[in-house]
């Protein structure tokens, strides 16, 4: 499985990593999980958008530093390319829901390619 990050994801991840020191290791663990099951399983994964070859998923992102599921991560899974693009990561206490404008912008950029 190949992984990419949007600029927005990278920026937010770096900001959150300063507060929550375990995040880089937690992301590696999350990558292992989604490599095995890209769409996840159970109540911790929700498909926000679905096309035949592209799925956008919102998942709980467990952080050892927080000892809970207060982070959310938004990513796409492109089946044909075996590719996961991380779009957004956020702390549930700072932001209630995913940034729909960011997701729409990602889809617009993807359609231009």
DSSP file (Angstrom, degrees, kcal/mol; ACC not computed):
  #  RESIDUE AA STRUCTURE BP1 BP2  ACC     N-H-->O    O-->H-N    N-H-->O    O-->H-N    TCO  KAPPA ALPHA  PHI   PSI    X-CA   Y-CA   Z-CA
    1    1 A X              0   0    0      0, 0.0     2,-0.3     0, 0.0    82,-0.2   0.000 360.0 360.0 360.0 135.6    0.0    0.0    0.0
    2    2 A X  E     -a   83   0A   0     80,-2.4    82,-2.6    79,-0.2     2,-0.4  -0.802 360.0-154.5-102.3 146.0    1.3    3.5   -0.9
    3    3 A X  E     +a   84   0A   0     -2,-0.3     2,-0.3    80,-0.2    82,-0.2  -0.960  13.6 176.3-125.5 138.7    0.6    6.5    1.3
    4    4 A X  E     -a   85   0A   0     80,-2.3    82,-3.0    -2,-0.4     2,-0.4  -0.899  14.3-148.7-129.6 161.8    0.4   10.2    0.4
    5    5 A X  E     -a   86   0A   0     -2,-0.3    82,-0.2    80,-0.2     2,-0.1  -0.995  14.1-129.7-131.6 140.0   -0.5   13.3    2.5
    6    6 A X     >  -     0   0    0     80,-2.4     4,-2.4    -2,-0.4     5,-0.2  -0.444  32.0-110.6 -76.3 162.1   -2.1   16.5    1.4
    7    7 A X  H  > S+     0   0    0      1,-0.2     4,-2.4     2,-0.2     5,-0.2   0.888 120.0  53.3 -60.3 -39.1   -0.4   19.8    2.5
    8    8 A X  H  > S+     0   0    0      2,-0.2     4,-2.5     1,-0.2     5,-0.2   0.907 108.5  49.2 -63.7 -42.1   -3.3   20.5    4.9
    9    9 A X  H  > S+     0   0    0     77,-0.3     4,-3.0    78,-0.2     5,-0.2   0.945 111.3  49.2 -61.5 -48.1   -2.9   17.1    6.5
   10   10 A X  H  X S+     0   0    0     -4,-2.4     4,-2.3     1,-0.2    -2,-0.2   0.907 112.1  48.7 -59.1 -43.9    0.9   17.5    6.9
   11   11 A X  H  X S+     0   0    0     -4,-2.4     4,-1.9     2,-0.2    -1,-0.2   0.938 115.4  42.9 -63.0 -48.5    0.4   21.0    8.5
   12   12 A X  H  X S+     0   0    0     -4,-2.5     4,-2.7     1,-0.2     5,-0.2   0.881 112.4  54.0 -66.3 -37.8   -2.2   19.8   10.9
   13   13 A X  H  X S+     0   0    0     -4,-3.0     4,-2.4    -5,-0.2    -1,-0.2   0.913 108.6  48.4 -63.6 -43.1   -0.3   16.7   11.8
   14   14 A X  H  X S+     0   0    0     -4,-2.3     4,-1.1    -5,-0.2    -1,-0.2   0.905 112.2  49.7 -63.1 -41.2    2.8   18.6   12.6
   15   15 A X  H >X S+     0   0    0     -4,-1.9     4,-0.8     1,-0.2     3,-0.5   0.936 114.5  43.4 -63.3 -46.8    0.8   21.0   14.8
   16   16 A X  H 3X S+     0   0    0     -4,-2.7     4,-3.0     1,-0.2     3,-0.5   0.834 106.0  62.8 -68.7 -32.1   -0.9   18.2   16.7
   17   17 A X  H 3< S+     0   0    0     -4,-2.4    -1,-0.2     1,-0.2    -2,-0.2   0.785  96.0  59.8 -65.2 -26.7    2.4   16.2   17.0
   18   18 A X  H << S+     0   0    0     -4,-1.1    -1,-0.2    -3,-0.5     3,-0.2   0.873 114.8  35.1 -67.5 -35.8    3.8   19.1   19.1
   19   19 A X  H  < S+     0   0    0     -4,-0.8     2,-0.7    -3,-0.5    -2,-0.2   0.893 124.3  41.3 -80.9 -43.6    1.1   18.5   21.6
   20   20 A X    ><  -     0   0    0     -4,-3.0     3,-1.9     1,-0.1    -1,-0.2  -0.841  68.7-169.9-115.1  94.4    0.7   14.8   21.4
   21   21 A X  T 3  S+     0   0    0     -2,-0.7     3,-0.4     1,-0.3     4,-0.3   0.673  79.8  61.5 -62.7 -21.7    4.2   13.3   21.2
   22   22 A X  T 3> S+     0   0    0      1,-0.2     4,-2.6     2,-0.1     3,-0.3   0.540  75.2  98.8 -83.5  -4.4    3.1    9.7   20.3
   23   23 A X  H <> S+     0   0    0     -3,-1.9     4,-2.8     1,-0.2     5,-0.2   0.862  76.5  53.7 -56.2 -44.4    1.4   10.8   17.0
   24   24 A X  H  > S+     0   0    0     -3,-0.4     4,-1.6     1,-0.2    -1,-0.2   0.933 115.2  41.5 -58.2 -43.1    4.2    9.8   14.6
   25   25 A X  H  > S+     0   0    0     -3,-0.3     4,-2.0    -4,-0.3    -1,-0.2   0.879 113.1  54.4 -68.6 -37.1    4.2    6.3   16.0
   26   26 A X  H  X S+     0   0    0     -4,-2.6     4,-2.3     1,-0.2    -2,-0.2   0.878 106.2  52.2 -64.1 -37.1    0.5    6.2   16.2
   27   27 A X  H  X S+     0   0    0     -4,-2.8     4,-2.5     2,-0.2    -1,-0.2   0.897 106.9  52.7 -66.6 -39.4    0.3    7.1   12.5
   28   28 A X  H  X S+     0   0    0     -4,-1.6     4,-1.6    -5,-0.2    -1,-0.2   0.912 110.7  47.6 -60.4 -41.4    2.7    4.2   11.6
   29   29 A X  H  X S+     0   0    0     -4,-2.0     4,-1.8     2,-0.2    -2,-0.2   0.902 110.6  51.6 -65.1 -41.5    0.4    1.8   13.6
   30   30 A X  H  X S+     0   0    0     -4,-2.3     4,-2.6     1,-0.2     5,-0.2   0.892 106.1  54.9 -62.8 -39.8   -2.7    3.3   11.8
   31   31 A X  H  X S+     0   0    0     -4,-2.5     4,-1.6     1,-0.2    -1,-0.2   0.882 106.1  51.9 -61.7 -38.1   -1.0    2.7    8.4
   32   32 A X  H  X S+     0   0    0     -4,-1.6     4,-1.4     2,-0.2    -1,-0.2   0.916 110.2  49.3 -63.0 -42.1   -0.5   -1.0    9.3
   33   33 A X  H  X S+     0   0    0     -4,-1.8     4,-2.2     1,-0.2     3,-0.4   0.946 113.9  43.3 -63.2 -49.6   -4.2   -1.3   10.1
   34   34 A X  H  < S+     0   0    0     -4,-2.6    -1,-0.2     1,-0.2    -2,-0.2   0.717 106.3  62.5 -74.7 -18.5   -5.4    0.3    6.9
   35   35 A X  H  < S+     0   0    0     -4,-1.6     3,-0.3    -5,-0.2    -1,-0.2   0.885 111.3  39.3 -67.1 -37.3   -2.9   -1.6    4.8
   36   36 A X  H  < S+     0   0    0     -4,-1.4     2,-0.3    -3,-0.4    -2,-0.2   0.880 138.0  14.1 -76.6 -40.8   -4.6   -4.8    6.0
   37   37 A X    ><  -     0   0    0     -4,-2.2     3,-2.3    -5,-0.1    -1,-0.3  -0.731  68.3-173.4-139.7  85.1   -8.2   -3.4    5.8
   38   38 A X  T 3  S+     0   0    0     -3,-0.3    -1,-0.1     1,-0.3    -4,-0.1   0.771  88.5  42.6 -56.3 -31.2   -8.3   -0.2    3.8
   39   39 A X  T 3  S-     0   0    0      1,-0.2    -1,-0.3     6,-0.0    -5,-0.1   0.391 107.2-138.7 -96.5   4.7  -12.0    0.5    4.5
   40   40 A X    <   -     0   0    0     -3,-2.3     2,-0.3    -7,-0.1    -1,-0.2  -0.047  11.7-108.9  70.3-176.2  -11.6   -0.5    8.2
   41   41 A X        +     0   0    0     -3,-0.1     3,-0.5    -4,-0.0     2,-0.1  -0.988  65.3  16.6-152.6 148.8  -14.0   -2.5   10.1
   42   42 A X  S >  S-     0   0    0     -2,-0.3     3,-1.1     1,-0.2     0, 0.0  -0.313 105.1 -43.3  85.8-169.6  -16.5   -1.8   12.9
   43   43 A X  T 3  S+     0   0    0      1,-0.2    -1,-0.2    -2,-0.1    -3,-0.0   0.518 120.8  74.8 -78.8  -5.7  -17.9    1.4   14.2
   44   44 A X  T 3  S+     0   0    0     -3,-0.5    16,-2.0    15,-0.1     2,-0.4   0.489  91.6  61.1 -86.8  -2.1  -14.6    3.3   14.1
   45   45 A X  E <   -B   59   0A   0     -3,-1.1     2,-0.4    14,-0.2    14,-0.2  -0.991  60.2-179.7-128.2 131.1  -14.7    3.7   10.3
   46   46 A X  E     -B   58   0A   0     12,-2.7    12,-3.0    -2,-0.4     2,-0.7  -0.997  25.2-134.1-131.5 128.6  -17.4    5.5    8.3
   47   47 A X  E     +B   57   0A   0     -2,-0.4    10,-0.3    10,-0.2     3,-0.1  -0.736  23.3 178.9 -82.7 118.4  -17.4    5.8    4.5
   48   48 A X  E     +     0   0A   0      8,-2.8     2,-0.3    -2,-0.7     9,-0.2   0.768  69.2  16.2 -88.6 -29.9  -18.2    9.5    3.7
   49   49 A X  E     -B   56   0A   0      7,-1.4     7,-2.6     2,-0.0     2,-0.4  -0.997  67.7-169.1-149.0 138.1  -18.1    9.2    0.0
   50   50 A X  E     +B   55   0A   0     -2,-0.3     2,-0.3     5,-0.2     5,-0.2  -0.975  14.3 158.5-141.5 125.4  -18.1    6.3   -2.3
   51   51 A X        -     0   0    0      3,-3.0    -2,-0.0    -2,-0.4     3,-0.0  -0.775  57.4 -92.9-124.0 175.2  -17.5    5.8   -6.0
   52   52 A X  S    S+     0   0    0     -2,-0.3    27,-0.1     1,-0.2     3,-0.1   0.903 123.3  19.3 -57.7 -43.0  -16.6    2.5   -7.8
   53   53 A X  S    S+     0   0    0      1,-0.1    26,-1.2    26,-0.1    27,-0.4   0.432 122.7  57.1-110.1  -0.5  -12.8    3.1   -7.5
   54   54 A X  E     + C   0  78A   0     24,-0.2    -3,-3.0    25,-0.1     2,-0.4  -0.996  52.7 179.8-139.3 132.4  -12.6    5.7   -4.7
   55   55 A X  E     -BC  50  77A   0     22,-1.8    22,-2.8    -2,-0.4     2,-0.5  -0.995  15.2-152.2-129.6 137.4  -13.8    5.8   -1.1
   56   56 A X  E     -BC  49  76A   0     -7,-2.6    -8,-2.8    -2,-0.4    -7,-1.4  -0.955  22.2-168.7-108.7 127.3  -13.4    8.6    1.4
   57   57 A X  E     -BC  47  75A   0     18,-3.5    18,-2.5    -2,-0.5     2,-0.5  -0.917  18.5-156.3-122.6 139.0  -13.3    7.3    4.9
   58   58 A X  E     +BC  46  74A   0    -12,-3.0   -12,-2.7    -2,-0.4     2,-0.3  -0.961  26.6 175.6-109.1 130.8  -13.5    9.0    8.4
   59   59 A X  E     -BC  45  73A   0     14,-2.5    14,-2.4    -2,-0.5     2,-0.4  -0.947  37.2-106.7-134.9 153.2  -11.9    7.0   11.2
   60   60 A X  E     - C   0  72A   0    -16,-2.0     2,-0.7    -2,-0.3    12,-0.2  -0.662  33.6-150.4 -73.4 133.4  -11.1    7.3   14.8
   61   61 A X  E     - C   0  71A   0     10,-2.5    10,-0.7    -2,-0.4     2,-0.3  -0.911  10.5-142.7-112.4 105.7   -7.4    7.8   15.2
   62   62 A X  E     -     0   0A   0     -2,-0.7     2,-0.5     7,-0.1     7,-0.2  -0.502  14.5-166.8 -76.3 131.1   -6.2    6.4   18.4
   63   63 A X  E  >> - C   0  68A   0      5,-1.4     4,-1.5    -2,-0.3     5,-1.0  -0.974  16.3-153.5-119.9 121.7   -3.5    8.4   20.2
   64   64 A X  T  45S+     0   0    0     -2,-0.5    -1,-0.1     1,-0.2   -43,-0.0   0.856  96.9  58.9 -62.2 -34.2   -1.6    6.8   23.1
   65   65 A X  T  45S+     0   0    0      1,-0.2    -1,-0.2     2,-0.1   -44,-0.1   0.877 111.9  39.2 -62.7 -38.4   -0.9   10.2   24.5
   66   66 A X  T  45S-     0   0    0     -3,-0.4    -1,-0.2     2,-0.2    -2,-0.2   0.669  97.1-141.8 -84.5 -18.7   -4.6   11.0   24.8
   67   67 A X  T  <5S+     0   0    0     -4,-1.5     2,-0.3     1,-0.2    -3,-0.2   0.873  71.6  54.2  56.2  40.4   -5.5    7.5   25.9
   68   68 A X  E   <S-C   63   0A   0     -5,-1.0    -5,-1.4    -7,-0.1     3,-0.2  -0.964  98.1 -81.1-174.5-169.7   -8.7    7.6   23.8
   69   69 A X  E     +     0   0A   0     -2,-0.3    -7,-0.1    -7,-0.2    -8,-0.1  -0.367  69.7 127.5-110.8  51.7  -10.3    8.2   20.5
   70   70 A X  E     +     0   0A   0     -2,-0.2    22,-3.7    -7,-0.1     2,-0.3   0.515  56.0  77.6 -88.0  -4.6  -10.4   12.0   20.4
   71   71 A X  E     -CD  61  91A   0    -10,-0.7   -10,-2.5    -3,-0.2     2,-0.4  -0.785  61.6-159.9-104.6 150.2   -8.7   12.3   17.1
   72   72 A X  E     -CD  60  90A   0     18,-2.6    18,-2.3    -2,-0.3     2,-0.4  -0.955   1.5-162.5-125.1 148.0  -10.3   11.8   13.6
   73   73 A X  E     -CD  59  89A   0    -14,-2.4   -14,-2.5    -2,-0.4     2,-0.5  -0.998   3.7-157.5-132.1 134.5   -8.5   11.1   10.4
   74   74 A X  E     +CD  58  88A   0     14,-3.2    13,-2.8    -2,-0.4    14,-1.6  -0.942  25.3 158.6-112.1 129.4  -10.0   11.5    6.9
   75   75 A X  E     -CD  57  86A   0    -18,-2.5   -18,-3.5    -2,-0.5     2,-0.4  -0.972  31.9-129.7-146.9 160.7   -8.4    9.5    4.0
   76   76 A X  E     -CD  56  85A   0      9,-2.5     9,-1.5    -2,-0.3     2,-0.5  -0.850  11.0-153.2-110.0 150.2   -9.2    8.2    0.6
   77   77 A X  E     -CD  55  84A   0    -22,-2.8   -22,-1.8    -2,-0.4     2,-0.8  -0.980   4.4-165.6-122.6 117.9   -8.6    4.7   -0.7
   78   78 A X  E  >> -CD  54  83A   0      5,-2.9     5,-1.8    -2,-0.5     4,-0.8  -0.893   4.6-165.3-104.6 106.5   -8.1    4.3   -4.4
   79   79 A X  T >45S+     0   0    0    -26,-1.2     3,-0.9    -2,-0.8    -1,-0.2   0.896  81.6  52.2 -61.4 -47.2   -8.5    0.6   -5.1
   80   80 A X  T 345S+     0   0    0    -27,-0.4    -1,-0.2     1,-0.3   -26,-0.1   0.837 118.7  36.7 -61.4 -33.3   -7.0    0.4   -8.6
   81   81 A X  T 345S-     0   0    0     -3,-0.3    -1,-0.3     2,-0.1    -2,-0.2   0.457 100.4-128.1 -99.5  -2.4   -3.8    2.1   -7.5
   82   82 A X  T <<5 +     0   0    0     -3,-0.9   -80,-2.4    -4,-0.8     2,-0.4   0.952  62.2 146.9  50.2  52.0   -3.5    0.6   -4.0
   83   83 A X  E   < -aD   2  78A   0     -5,-1.8    -5,-2.9   -82,-0.2     2,-0.5  -0.945  39.3-165.8-126.2 137.9   -3.2    4.2   -2.7
   84   84 A X  E     -aD   3  77A   0    -82,-2.6   -80,-2.3    -2,-0.4     2,-0.5  -0.993   7.3-165.7-121.6 126.3   -4.2    5.9    0.5
   85   85 A X  E     -aD   4  76A   0     -9,-1.5    -9,-2.5    -2,-0.5     2,-0.6  -0.955  14.3-142.5-111.2 121.9   -4.2    9.7    0.6
   86   86 A X  E     +aD   5  75A   0    -82,-3.0   -80,-2.4    -2,-0.5   -77,-0.3  -0.741  24.9 172.5 -83.4 123.9   -4.5   11.3    4.0
   87   87 A X  E     -     0   0A   0    -13,-2.8     2,-0.3    -2,-0.6   -78,-0.2   0.847  56.6  -0.1 -99.4 -44.7   -6.6   14.4    3.7
   88   88 A X  E     - D   0  74A   0    -14,-1.6   -14,-3.2   -79,-0.1     2,-0.4  -0.999  45.6-171.8-152.4 146.2   -7.3   15.7    7.2
   89   89 A X  E     + D   0  73A   0     -2,-0.3     2,-0.3   -16,-0.2   -16,-0.2  -0.993  22.5 166.2-135.8 137.2   -6.5   15.0   10.9
   90   90 A X  E     - D   0  72A   0    -18,-2.3   -18,-2.6    -2,-0.4     2,-0.5  -0.995  38.8-112.3-151.9 156.8   -8.2   16.9   13.7
   91   91 A X  E >>  - D   0  71A   0     -2,-0.3     4,-1.8   -20,-0.2     3,-1.7  -0.788  25.7-138.8 -89.2 126.4   -8.8   16.9   17.4
   92   92 A X  T 34 S+     0   0    0    -22,-3.7    -1,-0.1    -2,-0.5   -21,-0.1   0.779 101.3  59.2 -58.8 -29.7  -12.4   16.3   18.2
   93   93 A X  T 34 S+     0   0    0    -23,-0.3    -1,-0.3     1,-0.2     3,-0.1   0.720 112.2  39.0 -72.5 -21.0  -12.3   18.9   21.0
   94   94 A X  T <4 S+     0   0    0     -3,-1.7     2,-0.4     1,-0.3    -2,-0.2   0.716 126.7  26.9 -97.3 -26.7  -11.2   21.6   18.5
   95   95 A X     <  -     0   0    0     -4,-1.8    -1,-0.3     1,-0.1    -5,-0.0  -0.988  60.7-158.2-144.9 125.3  -13.4   20.7   15.5
   96   96 A X  S    S+     0   0    0     -2,-0.4     2,-0.2    -3,-0.1    -1,-0.1   0.934  74.3  11.9 -73.5 -47.2  -16.7   18.9   15.6
   97   97 A X  S    S-     0   0    0      1,-0.1    -1,-0.1   -25,-0.0   -25,-0.0  -0.763  89.4 -78.0-128.2 171.0  -16.8   17.5   12.0
   98   98 A X        -     0   0    0     -2,-0.2     2,-1.1     1,-0.1    -1,-0.1  -0.241  51.3-102.3 -63.7 157.5  -14.6   17.0    9.0
   99   99 A X     >  -     0   0    0      1,-0.2     4,-1.8     2,-0.1     3,-0.3  -0.739  34.4-171.1 -86.2  99.7  -13.9   20.0    6.8
  100  100 A X  H  > S+     0   0    0     -2,-1.1     4,-2.7     1,-0.2     5,-0.2   0.837  83.7  57.1 -63.7 -33.7  -16.2   19.3    3.8
  101  101 A X  H  > S+     0   0    0      1,-0.2     4,-2.3     2,-0.2    -1,-0.2   0.887 106.1  50.5 -64.2 -38.2  -14.6   22.2    1.8
  102  102 A X  H  > S+     0   0    0     -3,-0.3     4,-2.0     2,-0.2    -2,-0.2   0.897 111.5  47.6 -65.5 -41.1  -11.2   20.5    2.1
  103  103 A X  H  X S+     0   0    0     -4,-1.8     4,-2.3     2,-0.2    -2,-0.2   0.916 111.9  49.8 -65.9 -44.1  -12.7   17.1    0.9
  104  104 A X  H  X S+     0   0    0     -4,-2.7     4,-2.3     1,-0.2    -2,-0.2   0.887 109.8  51.4 -62.6 -39.1  -14.4   18.8   -2.0
  105  105 A X  H  X S+     0   0    0     -4,-2.3     4,-2.5     2,-0.2    -1,-0.2   0.899 108.4  51.9 -64.4 -40.5  -11.2   20.6   -3.0
  106  106 A X  H  X S+     0   0    0     -4,-2.0     4,-2.3     1,-0.2    -2,-0.2   0.930 110.4  48.3 -59.4 -46.0   -9.4   17.2   -2.9
  107  107 A X  H  X S+     0   0    0     -4,-2.3     4,-2.2     2,-0.2    -2,-0.2   0.887 110.4  51.7 -64.2 -39.4  -12.0   15.7   -5.2
  108  108 A X  H  X S+     0   0    0     -4,-2.3     4,-1.2     2,-0.2    -1,-0.2   0.930 111.4  46.9 -61.9 -45.0  -11.7   18.6   -7.6
  109  109 A X  H  X S+     0   0    0     -4,-2.5     4,-0.8     1,-0.2    -2,-0.2   0.888 111.7  51.2 -63.3 -38.9   -7.9   18.3   -7.8
  110  110 A X  H >< S+     0   0    0     -4,-2.3     3,-0.6     1,-0.2    -1,-0.2   0.882 107.4  52.7 -66.3 -39.1   -8.3   14.5   -8.3
  111  111 A X  H 3< S+     0   0    0     -4,-2.2    -1,-0.2     1,-0.2    -2,-0.2   0.755 102.4  60.0 -69.5 -23.9  -10.7   15.0  -11.2
  112  112 A X  H 3<        0   0    0     -4,-1.2    -1,-0.2     1,-0.2    -2,-0.2   0.782 360.0 360.0 -72.5 -26.0   -8.3   17.4  -12.9
  113  113 A X    <<        0   0    0     -4,-0.8    -1,-0.2    -3,-0.6    -2,-0.2   0.487 360.0 360.0 -71.3 360.0   -5.7   14.6  -13.1
